């Protein structure tokens, strides 16, 4: 099936990227922050596969270390937004009334701003640093998961298995956690996989503008911003780092598409046996 091919390809690329950013800095002979002014702006060669930057630091080592920080910020932020947003959306759908109306109004207000603009505003309010980037990404994704969980919960509230649980006297919290959440989890995971890809872009963009992770700590955005300063003299820093980011995003997007195709019953019916 096409969904399986997309899923396996995206999962394979994502797995390789994750293994590289986790194990790469540990296996590299270079320190991501150590400067070597003898090898400044060295083109890619056998010793430095992606060359060196203006401080003589190995670009590949910094990309792998920066990727770990960027993925950590994205995973952490999406997980934070998904956890809080899902709980709020499910409770609001179950309770209804002013709680549901208030949550949807708050979501509509946040959706009025582009996600990156909202993240920029949060960084200005919270200040710089990795922890604040995670919070900013989490708050950006909170209304997305809240609305998604609310809509999915409402679609299941009148299903026979939910009504049977209510007649048996189960508490609302147990019904939401045991009966409804497992049935909407696959859709939430698909949204999370897509969100992680955009979260990496968001973290890199914030750091590129100087509002996220601060130098000399390696981050994909910091490396790209540094490479922009001397692009004409050493184009490999910006272009090869951007290529590495593109490969990682390709894997995450393919993984999200594969998961969506695999879990959507309408697409499975359209594909046939």
C-alpha positions as CSV (number, residue, x, y, z in Angstrom):
1,X,0.0,0.0,0.0
2,X,1.1,3.6,-0.6
3,X,0.4,4.5,3.0
4,X,2.8,1.7,4.2
5,X,5.5,2.9,1.8
6,X,5.2,6.4,2.9
7,X,5.1,5.4,6.5
8,X,8.2,3.2,6.2
9,X,10.2,5.8,4.2
10,X,9.3,8.6,6.7
11,X,9.9,6.4,9.7
12,X,13.3,5.2,8.3
13,X,14.5,8.7,7.6
14,X,13.3,9.9,11.0
15,X,14.9,7.0,12.8
16,X,18.3,7.7,11.0
17,X,18.1,11.4,11.9
18,X,17.3,10.6,15.5
19,X,20.1,8.1,15.8
20,X,22.5,10.7,14.3
21,X,21.6,13.5,16.6
22,X,21.6,11.3,19.7
23,X,24.8,9.3,19.0
24,X,26.6,11.6,16.6
25,X,27.9,14.2,19.0
26,X,29.1,11.3,21.3
27,X,31.1,9.7,18.5
28,X,32.5,12.8,16.9
29,X,36.1,13.6,17.6
30,X,35.3,17.3,17.8
31,X,33.7,19.4,20.5
32,X,30.7,21.4,19.2
33,X,31.8,24.5,21.1
34,X,35.6,24.2,20.8
35,X,37.2,26.8,18.6
36,X,40.2,26.2,16.3
37,X,41.4,29.4,14.7
38,X,43.8,27.4,12.5
39,X,41.0,25.7,10.5
40,X,38.7,28.7,10.1
41,X,36.2,28.4,7.2
42,X,37.7,25.1,5.9
43,X,35.7,23.7,3.0
44,X,34.2,20.2,3.4
45,X,36.9,17.5,3.3
46,X,37.7,14.1,4.8
47,X,38.4,15.6,8.3
48,X,35.4,18.0,8.3
49,X,32.6,16.5,6.2
50,X,30.5,19.8,6.3
51,X,33.5,22.1,6.7
52,X,34.1,24.5,9.6
53,X,32.6,27.8,10.6
54,X,34.2,31.2,11.3
55,X,35.5,30.0,14.6
56,X,37.0,26.7,13.3
57,X,34.2,24.6,14.8
58,X,33.2,21.4,12.9
59,X,29.9,22.2,11.3
60,X,28.7,18.5,11.2
61,X,29.3,18.2,14.9
62,X,27.4,21.4,15.6
63,X,24.5,20.4,13.3
64,X,24.1,17.1,15.1
65,X,24.3,18.8,18.5
66,X,22.0,21.6,17.4
67,X,19.6,19.1,16.0
68,X,19.4,17.4,19.3
69,X,18.5,20.7,20.9
70,X,16.0,21.6,18.2
71,X,14.2,18.2,18.4
72,X,14.2,18.4,22.2
73,X,12.5,21.8,22.0
74,X,10.0,20.6,19.4
75,X,9.2,17.3,21.1
76,X,8.9,19.0,24.5
77,X,6.7,21.8,23.2
78,X,4.4,19.6,21.2
79,X,4.1,17.2,24.1
80,X,3.2,20.0,26.5
81,X,0.7,21.5,24.1
82,X,-0.8,18.1,23.3
83,X,-1.2,17.1,26.9
84,X,-2.8,20.3,28.2
85,X,-4.8,20.9,25.1
86,X,-6.2,17.3,24.9
87,X,-7.3,17.4,28.5
88,X,-9.0,20.8,28.1
89,X,-10.7,19.8,24.9
90,X,-12.1,16.6,26.2
91,X,-13.3,18.1,29.5
92,X,-14.9,21.0,27.6
93,X,-16.7,18.7,25.2
94,X,-18.0,16.5,28.0
95,X,-19.1,19.4,30.2
96,X,-20.5,21.6,27.4
97,X,-22.1,24.9,28.2
98,X,-20.0,27.9,29.0
99,X,-16.9,25.8,29.5
100,X,-17.0,24.6,25.9
101,X,-18.0,28.0,24.6
102,X,-15.2,29.7,26.5
103,X,-12.5,27.3,25.3
104,X,-13.6,27.6,21.7
105,X,-13.6,31.4,21.9
106,X,-10.1,31.3,23.4
107,X,-9.0,29.0,20.6
108,X,-10.5,31.3,17.9
109,X,-8.7,34.2,19.5
110,X,-5.3,32.4,19.3
111,X,-6.0,31.2,15.8
112,X,-6.3,34.8,14.7
113,X,-2.5,35.1,14.9
114,X,-0.1,33.1,12.7
115,X,1.6,30.4,14.8
116,X,5.1,31.9,14.4
117,X,3.9,35.4,15.3
118,X,2.3,34.0,18.4
119,X,5.6,32.2,19.3
120,X,7.5,35.4,18.7
121,X,5.2,37.3,21.1
122,X,5.6,34.6,23.7
123,X,9.4,34.7,23.5
124,X,9.3,38.5,23.9
125,X,7.2,38.1,27.0
126,X,9.0,35.0,28.5
127,X,12.6,35.9,27.5
128,X,15.3,33.8,25.8
129,X,16.4,30.3,26.5
130,X,15.5,26.7,25.7
131,X,12.9,26.2,28.4
132,X,11.0,29.3,27.2
133,X,11.2,28.0,23.6
134,X,9.5,24.8,24.7
135,X,6.8,26.8,26.5
136,X,6.2,29.0,23.5
137,X,5.9,26.0,21.2
138,X,3.6,24.4,23.7
139,X,1.3,27.4,24.0
140,X,1.2,27.7,20.2
141,X,0.0,24.1,19.8
142,X,-2.3,24.0,22.8
143,X,-5.4,25.5,21.0
144,X,-4.8,23.1,18.0
145,X,-5.0,20.0,20.2
146,X,-7.7,21.5,22.3
147,X,-10.0,22.0,19.4
148,X,-9.1,18.6,17.8
149,X,-9.7,16.7,21.1
150,X,-13.0,18.6,21.6
151,X,-14.3,17.7,18.1
152,X,-13.2,14.1,18.4
153,X,-14.8,13.7,21.9
154,X,-18.1,15.2,20.8
155,X,-18.2,12.7,17.9
156,X,-17.9,9.8,20.3
157,X,-20.0,11.0,23.3
158,X,-23.2,9.4,22.0
159,X,-21.6,6.1,20.8
160,X,-23.1,3.0,22.4
161,X,-20.0,2.0,24.3
162,X,-19.8,5.4,25.9
163,X,-23.5,5.4,26.8
164,X,-23.0,1.9,28.3
165,X,-20.2,3.2,30.5
166,X,-22.4,6.0,31.7
167,X,-25.2,3.7,32.5
168,X,-22.8,1.5,34.5
169,X,-22.1,4.5,36.7
170,X,-18.5,5.1,35.7
171,X,-17.1,8.5,36.6
172,X,-16.6,11.0,33.7
173,X,-12.8,11.0,34.2
174,X,-12.7,7.3,33.8
175,X,-14.9,7.4,30.7
176,X,-12.8,10.0,29.1
177,X,-9.5,8.2,29.9
178,X,-10.5,4.6,29.3
179,X,-13.3,4.8,26.7
180,X,-12.8,7.9,24.6
181,X,-9.0,8.7,24.7
182,X,-7.9,5.4,23.2
183,X,-10.2,5.9,20.3
184,X,-8.9,9.4,19.5
185,X,-5.3,8.8,20.3
186,X,-4.2,7.8,16.8
187,X,-5.5,11.0,15.3
188,X,-3.8,13.0,18.1
189,X,-0.5,11.2,17.3
190,X,-0.8,12.0,13.6
191,X,-1.2,15.7,14.5
192,X,1.7,15.5,16.9
193,X,4.0,14.0,14.3
194,X,3.2,16.9,11.9
195,X,3.5,19.3,14.8
196,X,7.0,18.1,15.6
197,X,8.2,19.0,12.1
198,X,6.8,22.5,12.3
199,X,8.2,22.8,15.9
200,X,11.7,22.2,14.6
201,X,11.1,25.0,12.0
202,X,9.7,27.3,14.8
203,X,12.7,26.7,17.1
204,X,15.2,27.2,14.3
205,X,13.4,30.4,13.2
206,X,13.3,31.8,16.8
207,X,17.0,31.0,17.3
208,X,17.8,32.4,13.8
209,X,16.3,35.7,14.9
210,X,18.2,35.7,18.2
211,X,15.1,35.0,20.3
212,X,15.6,31.4,21.1
213,X,18.7,29.4,22.1
214,X,21.6,31.8,22.6
215,X,25.2,31.3,21.2
216,X,27.6,29.6,21.8
217,X,25.1,26.8,22.4
218,X,24.6,25.0,19.1
219,X,21.1,25.2,17.6
220,X,20.0,24.8,14.0
221,X,18.8,28.4,13.9
222,X,22.0,29.7,15.5
223,X,24.1,27.8,12.9
224,X,22.0,29.1,10.0
225,X,22.3,32.7,11.3
226,X,26.0,32.3,11.7
227,X,26.4,30.9,8.2
228,X,24.4,33.8,6.7
229,X,27.0,36.3,7.9
230,X,29.8,34.9,5.7
231,X,27.7,33.1,3.0
232,X,29.8,34.5,0.1
233,X,33.0,33.3,1.6
234,X,31.8,29.9,2.9
235,X,28.4,29.0,1.4
236,X,28.7,25.4,2.6
237,X,27.8,26.3,6.2
238,X,24.4,27.7,5.3
239,X,23.5,25.4,2.4
240,X,24.6,22.1,3.9
241,X,23.0,22.9,7.3
242,X,19.8,23.8,5.5
243,X,20.0,20.6,3.5
244,X,20.3,18.6,6.7
245,X,17.3,20.4,8.2
246,X,15.3,19.7,5.0
247,X,16.0,15.9,5.2
248,X,14.9,15.8,8.8
249,X,11.7,17.7,8.0
250,X,11.1,15.4,5.0
251,X,11.2,12.4,7.2
252,X,8.8,13.8,9.8
253,X,6.3,15.0,7.1
254,X,6.4,11.6,5.4
255,X,5.9,9.9,8.7
256,X,2.9,12.1,9.5
257,X,1.4,11.5,6.1
258,X,1.9,7.7,6.4
259,X,0.3,7.7,9.9
260,X,-2.6,9.7,8.6
261,X,-3.2,7.4,5.6
262,X,-2.9,4.4,7.8
263,X,-5.4,5.5,10.5
264,X,-8.0,7.2,8.3
265,X,-10.7,4.7,7.5
266,X,-11.9,6.7,4.5
267,X,-8.6,6.5,2.8
268,X,-8.3,2.8,3.6
269,X,-11.7,2.2,1.9
270,X,-10.7,4.3,-1.1
271,X,-7.5,2.2,-1.5
272,X,-9.5,-1.0,-1.6
273,X,-8.3,-4.5,-0.5
